[in-house]
Amino acid sequence: MENITTINYQDFEKLDLQVAEIKQVEEIEGADKLYKLTISLGDEERTICAGIKEYYTKEELQNKKIIIIANLEPRTLRGIESQGMLLAAGSKETDTCVLLTTDKDIPQGTKIS
């Protein structure tokens, strides 16, 4: 098992984890791993770029509820401002990537605690 760096509870509290729904999935010209996702947090829509193209089709992602870090500093990828990050579990050894989702229906924008 890898060394795990611990953080204090106050640092964890800074993360704004929320349920988002994927409303639109677009190709990014020249990107073989990235999708441009339009997501809804209920009261707002955002764009995020996600490196999940080799694991999910556009159709599999459409309307899927995912977990995102909503308060991550925006970052520009391939000229697109990504306004958050989706959470996924993966392994390079087994070449897998699985999105973190909810097991029951829950409103967009619901806070994860």
Backbone as CSV, one residue per row, in Angstrom:
resi,resn,N_x,N_y,N_z,CA_x,CA_y,CA_z,C_x,C_y,C_z
1,MET,0.840,-1.182,0.000,0.000,0.000,0.000,0.885,1.246,0.000
2,GLU,0.442,2.244,-0.704,1.192,3.495,-0.789,1.174,4.232,0.544
3,ASN,2.169,5.087,0.736,2.135,5.977,1.896,0.973,6.932,1.753
4,ILE,0.202,7.084,2.776,-0.942,7.984,2.744,-0.630,9.198,3.594
5,THR,-0.728,10.367,2.977,-0.533,11.610,3.698,-1.849,12.000,4.345
6,THR,-1.820,12.241,5.623,-3.047,12.633,6.310,-3.194,14.153,6.289
7,ILE,-4.451,14.597,6.350,-4.749,16.021,6.461,-5.612,16.207,7.701
8,ASN,-5.635,17.418,8.208,-6.487,17.638,9.371,-7.920,17.920,8.926
9,TYR,-8.836,17.825,9.873,-10.250,17.959,9.560,-10.571,19.332,8.977
10,GLN,-9.898,20.353,9.418,-10.144,21.700,8.894,-9.821,21.784,7.408
11,ASP,-8.793,21.070,6.968,-8.480,21.045,5.533,-9.570,20.316,4.755
12,PHE,-10.069,19.200,5.285,-11.153,18.470,4.635,-12.395,19.345,4.511
13,GLU,-12.688,20.119,5.541,-13.876,20.980,5.530,-13.829,22.025,4.418
14,LYS,-12.650,22.333,3.903,-12.514,23.324,2.836,-13.033,22.802,1.496
15,LEU,-13.096,21.470,1.338,-13.578,20.896,0.088,-15.088,21.052,-0.026
16,ASP,-15.532,21.543,-1.171,-16.960,21.653,-1.453,-17.307,20.547,-2.454
17,LEU,-17.716,19.402,-1.918,-18.099,18.263,-2.742,-19.604,18.323,-2.962
18,GLN,-20.023,18.194,-4.230,-21.433,18.299,-4.562,-21.829,17.281,-5.622
19,VAL,-23.131,16.992,-5.661,-23.705,16.160,-6.717,-23.960,17.051,-7.925
20,ALA,-23.512,16.601,-9.083,-23.745,17.328,-10.333,-24.336,16.365,-11.349
21,GLU,-25.096,16.911,-12.290,-25.641,16.092,-13.369,-25.013,16.535,-14.681
22,ILE,-24.543,15.567,-15.452,-23.935,15.865,-16.743,-25.043,16.154,-17.749
23,LYS,-25.049,17.370,-18.275,-26.083,17.804,-19.213,-25.642,17.683,-20.663
24,GLN,-24.340,17.866,-20.916,-23.835,17.816,-22.285,-22.406,17.296,-22.270
25,VAL,-22.088,16.469,-23.266,-20.744,15.910,-23.420,-20.257,16.266,-24.815
26,GLU,-19.085,16.909,-24.886,-18.552,17.332,-26.179,-17.121,16.847,-26.362
27,GLU,-16.793,16.579,-27.607,-15.407,16.276,-27.979,-14.588,17.561,-27.876
28,ILE,-13.309,17.399,-27.582,-12.376,18.519,-27.600,-11.397,18.242,-28.728
29,GLU,-11.328,19.155,-29.675,-10.483,18.952,-30.845,-9.049,18.642,-30.444
30,GLY,-8.530,17.540,-30.965,-7.148,17.146,-30.726,-6.905,16.436,-29.406
31,ALA,-7.939,16.240,-28.605,-7.769,15.587,-27.304,-8.264,14.149,-27.385
32,ASP,-7.367,13.199,-27.108,-7.773,11.802,-27.170,-8.256,11.267,-25.825
33,LYS,-8.076,12.018,-24.737,-8.502,11.558,-23.410,-9.558,12.445,-22.765
34,LEU,-9.677,13.690,-23.233,-10.551,14.671,-22.563,-11.908,14.831,-23.232
35,TYR,-12.924,14.976,-22.387,-14.242,15.450,-22.808,-14.476,16.813,-22.176
36,LYS,-15.264,17.628,-22.837,-15.773,18.859,-22.253,-17.192,18.541,-21.771
37,LEU,-17.415,18.677,-20.471,-18.713,18.371,-19.884,-19.389,19.649,-19.413
38,THR,-20.656,19.797,-19.732,-21.478,20.842,-19.135,-22.265,20.152,-18.038
39,ILE,-22.100,20.645,-16.810,-22.754,20.019,-15.668,-23.700,21.011,-15.002
40,SER,-24.697,20.472,-14.322,-25.637,21.300,-13.579,-25.496,21.014,-12.099
41,LEU,-25.422,22.096,-11.326,-25.426,22.004,-9.869,-26.773,22.467,-9.314
42,GLY,-27.781,22.437,-10.149,-29.116,22.864,-9.737,-29.360,24.321,-10.064
43,ASP,-28.658,25.206,-9.371,-28.860,26.642,-9.578,-27.827,27.267,-10.515
44,GLU,-26.886,26.466,-11.003,-25.890,26.980,-11.957,-25.358,25.855,-12.820
45,GLU,-24.895,26.235,-14.011,-24.217,25.292,-14.901,-22.751,25.670,-14.977
46,ARG,-21.910,24.664,-15.149,-20.471,24.865,-15.254,-19.913,23.967,-16.345
47,THR,-18.685,24.289,-16.721,-17.938,23.457,-17.654,-16.782,22.821,-16.899
48,ILE,-16.611,21.521,-17.089,-15.416,20.859,-16.573,-14.831,19.992,-17.685
49,CYS,-13.525,19.855,-17.669,-12.833,18.962,-18.592,-12.452,17.716,-17.803
50,ALA,-12.698,16.563,-18.401,-12.444,15.315,-17.690,-11.729,14.318,-18.596
51,GLY,-10.672,13.713,-18.081,-9.881,12.745,-18.831,-10.433,11.339,-18.720
52,ILE,-11.662,11.151,-19.182,-12.340,9.857,-19.048,-12.798,9.287,-20.391
53,LYS,-12.347,9.892,-21.458,-12.821,9.527,-22.798,-12.542,8.070,-23.163
54,GLU,-11.432,7.528,-22.703,-11.104,6.140,-23.051,-11.907,5.125,-22.235
55,TYR,-12.672,5.592,-21.248,-13.437,4.691,-20.383,-14.954,4.815,-20.543
56,TYR,-15.430,5.962,-21.026,-16.865,6.215,-21.138,-17.200,6.814,-22.499
57,THR,-18.321,6.387,-23.060,-18.825,7.023,-24.275,-19.630,8.256,-23.876
58,LYS,-19.878,9.104,-24.846,-20.701,10.285,-24.582,-22.086,9.867,-24.099
59,GLU,-22.627,8.819,-24.689,-23.971,8.357,-24.331,-24.024,7.821,-22.891
60,GLU,-22.975,7.161,-22.447,-22.931,6.648,-21.076,-22.891,7.773,-20.042
61,LEU,-22.334,8.908,-20.429,-22.188,10.029,-19.493,-23.412,10.933,-19.439
62,GLN,-24.163,10.989,-20.522,-25.316,11.888,-20.609,-26.284,11.636,-19.447
63,ASN,-26.612,12.705,-18.716,-27.559,12.698,-17.585,-27.095,11.908,-16.368
64,LYS,-25.842,11.484,-16.332,-25.313,10.762,-15.176,-25.066,11.745,-14.028
65,LYS,-25.417,11.327,-12.825,-25.126,12.122,-11.634,-23.761,11.696,-11.109
66,ILE,-22.909,12.688,-10.883,-21.535,12.453,-10.465,-21.228,13.300,-9.240
67,ILE,-20.071,13.053,-8.647,-19.596,13.845,-7.516,-18.441,14.719,-8.022
68,ILE,-18.497,16.005,-7.685,-17.426,16.916,-8.118,-16.865,17.702,-6.928
69,ILE,-15.654,18.198,-7.117,-15.100,19.206,-6.215,-15.483,20.542,-6.838
70,ALA,-16.403,21.248,-6.199,-16.970,22.461,-6.786,-16.114,23.697,-6.554
71,ASN,-15.277,23.697,-5.528,-14.523,24.909,-5.213,-13.046,24.809,-5.576
72,LEU,-12.719,23.943,-6.520,-11.352,23.861,-7.013,-11.059,25.074,-7.894
73,GLU,-9.888,25.636,-7.745,-9.504,26.782,-8.573,-9.617,26.412,-10.050
74,PRO,-10.256,27.269,-10.875,-10.382,26.971,-12.308,-9.017,26.776,-12.960
75,ARG,-9.004,25.902,-13.966,-7.768,25.602,-14.689,-8.095,25.520,-16.171
76,THR,-7.236,26.064,-17.010,-7.476,26.039,-18.451,-6.786,24.828,-19.068
77,LEU,-7.602,24.004,-19.751,-7.112,22.822,-20.445,-7.539,22.910,-21.901
78,ARG,-6.586,22.853,-22.807,-6.879,22.937,-24.250,-7.728,24.163,-24.582
79,GLY,-7.474,25.269,-23.887,-8.183,26.511,-24.154,-9.560,26.601,-23.510
80,ILE,-9.931,25.617,-22.697,-11.246,25.596,-22.044,-11.048,25.735,-20.539
81,GLU,-11.789,26.663,-19.928,-11.693,26.822,-18.478,-12.516,25.733,-17.792
82,SER,-11.836,24.888,-17.038,-12.482,23.818,-16.284,-12.782,24.351,-14.886
83,GLN,-14.050,24.299,-14.504,-14.519,24.920,-13.258,-14.892,23.881,-12.214
84,GLY,-13.985,22.970,-11.943,-14.215,21.912,-10.979,-13.559,20.634,-11.450
85,MET,-13.748,19.574,-10.665,-13.165,18.283,-11.023,-14.122,17.182,-10.602
86,LEU,-14.368,16.248,-11.513,-15.177,15.096,-11.122,-14.294,14.116,-10.375
87,LEU,-14.917,13.289,-9.548,-14.174,12.297,-8.785,-14.380,10.919,-9.406
88,ALA,-13.277,10.181,-9.502,-13.305,8.840,-10.084,-12.273,7.983,-9.361
89,ALA,-12.498,6.680,-9.380,-11.539,5.717,-8.849,-10.928,4.997,-10.038
90,GLY,-9.626,4.796,-9.976,-8.990,4.139,-11.100,-7.681,3.493,-10.729
91,SER,-7.215,2.668,-11.649,-5.964,1.962,-11.456,-5.247,1.839,-12.790
92,LYS,-4.015,2.295,-12.833,-3.223,2.150,-14.054,-2.878,0.679,-14.294
93,GLU,-2.695,-0.079,-13.216,-2.341,-1.490,-13.343,-3.444,-2.286,-14.042
94,THR,-4.700,-1.981,-13.735,-5.814,-2.725,-14.334,-6.529,-1.935,-15.425
95,ASP,-6.010,-0.740,-15.726,-6.579,0.122,-16.756,-8.085,0.330,-16.554
96,THR,-8.441,0.765,-15.348,-9.845,1.011,-15.031,-10.055,2.436,-14.546
97,CYS,-11.269,2.900,-14.728,-11.692,4.212,-14.236,-13.197,4.125,-14.007
98,VAL,-13.621,4.424,-12.803,-15.026,4.354,-12.440,-15.423,5.672,-11.790
99,LEU,-16.469,6.295,-12.322,-16.939,7.556,-11.756,-17.605,7.345,-10.411
100,LEU,-17.414,8.287,-9.497,-18.143,8.259,-8.235,-19.518,8.854,-8.486
101,THR,-20.527,8.081,-8.158,-21.911,8.487,-8.381,-22.702,8.254,-7.099
102,THR,-23.988,8.545,-7.145,-24.858,8.279,-6.004,-25.598,6.967,-6.249
103,ASP,-25.967,6.269,-5.191,-26.685,5.004,-5.380,-28.199,5.191,-5.414
104,LYS,-28.671,6.398,-5.097,-30.089,6.733,-5.202,-30.190,8.114,-5.830
105,ASP,-31.365,8.435,-6.344,-31.563,9.745,-6.963,-31.540,10.821,-5.883
106,ILE,-30.815,11.882,-6.166,-30.673,12.996,-5.220,-30.528,14.267,-6.035
107,PRO,-31.041,15.400,-5.555,-31.001,16.629,-6.354,-29.590,17.110,-6.680
108,GLN,-29.465,17.729,-7.848,-28.217,18.376,-8.257,-27.879,19.449,-7.223
109,GLY,-26.590,19.595,-6.938,-26.145,20.609,-5.995,-26.148,20.162,-4.547
110,THR,-26.622,18.954,-4.276,-26.618,18.451,-2.903,-25.174,18.368,-2.431
111,LYS,-24.924,18.859,-1.233,-23.578,18.837,-0.643,-23.243,17.445,-0.142
112,ILE,-22.006,17.044,-0.311,-21.498,15.774,0.209,-20.781,16.085,1.522
113,SER,-21.107,15.345,2.545,-20.458,15.583,3.840,-20.053,14.271,4.491
